[in-house]
Amino acid sequence: MPLTWQEFRVAELAAGGLTNKEIGERIRLSPRTVGAHLYRVFPKLGITTRAALRDALSRTDHHPAAP
């Protein structure tokens, strides 16, 4: 299942090393909402850690679905 645009953006920022709080400040979400997005992203990407996000996002089959 492809990531939504917002899931992809949150995952992209998390892969860049930002905390949930920093991500939330950047895209105007609460840190708790950021965490919820990551909770849904991990199984979609088949990963279990934030450290694996960058490699998982580089695969072409996980780009966001069209709005």
Summary of the structure (lengths in Angstrom):
residues: 67
radius of gyration: 10.8
end to end distance: 14.6
largest distance: 28.6
contacts: 177
relative contact order: 0.25
helix: 69%
strand: 0%
